[in-house]
Amino acid sequence: MLYHFYIITNTRTGKVYVGKTLDTYFRFNVHRSELRRNKHSNPTLQADYNEDPTCWEYTVIETVDGGSDDGRAIEKEWVNAFPEVYNILGRAGVKAKRTGANGSPGRKCTIDGVTIYRSQRQMIKELGQGRTGTRHPNFRYI
């Protein structure tokens, strides 16, 4: 199994996003599509893209035969190799706290007080908890 490690570079600031994929063509198109639709899971990357969508480069930096390894260690090395990265998790020294029922890994991740939702359904459910009133009987609960 070949893992392709890639970077998405903001040519204006020099900041990069490091990623890993089996299919670079597909993954680059997913990133481009999410960024264009303002739906990218990385809010910092999305905000910088919204400022200037013309200053981005997509580059494969390494291809590795992963064998039984999932490539996370190599990806972490690449994340640590760049001075400024968009990557939220995996950076050395960044503490991520996953929260869930009874402290178990859950659907959201809190980093330095910022909550990142891993599931849109969970986000909708939590945002809707503060609403008052009744729902129409034909609509099911989330």
Residue pairs with C-beta under 8 A, 6 or more apart in sequence:
1 22
1 65
1 66
1 67
2 22
2 63
2 64
2 65
2 66
3 20
3 21
3 22
3 63
3 64
3 65
3 66
3 71
3 74
4 20
4 21
4 22
4 23
4 24
4 60
4 62
4 63
5 18
5 19
5 20
5 60
5 61
5 62
5 63
5 64
5 71
5 74
5 75
5 78
6 18
6 19
6 20
6 21
6 24
6 27
6 28
6 58
6 59
6 60
6 61
7 16
7 17
7 18
7 19
7 58
7 59
7 61
7 78
7 82
8 16
8 17
8 19
8 31
8 45
8 56
8 57
8 58
8 86
9 15
9 16
9 56
9 57
9 58
9 59
10 16
10 48
10 55
10 56
11 55
11 56
11 57
12 52
12 55
13 48
13 84
14 84
15 48
15 84
15 85
15 86
16 82
16 84
16 85
16 86
17 42
17 45
17 85
17 86
17 87
18 75
18 78
18 79
18 82
18 85
18 87
19 27
19 31
19 75
20 71
20 72
20 74
20 75
21 27
24 60
28 58
31 40
31 58
32 58
34 40
34 41
35 45
35 46
35 49
35 53
35 56
36 53
38 46
38 50
39 46
40 46
40 49
41 116
42 86
42 87
42 88
43 116
44 86
44 88
45 86
48 86
49 56
61 78
62 74
62 78
64 71
64 74
72 90
75 90
76 90
76 92
79 85
79 87
79 90
79 91
80 91
80 92
85 91
88 94
88 96
88 109
88 111
88 116
89 96
89 109
89 111
94 111
95 111
96 109
96 110
96 111
97 109
97 110
97 111
98 105
98 106
98 108
98 109
98 110
99 106
99 108
99 109
99 110
100 106
100 107
107 117
107 118
107 119
107 122
108 115
108 116
108 117
108 118
108 122
108 123
109 115
109 116
109 118
110 116
117 123
117 126
121 142
124 142
125 142
128 142
135 141
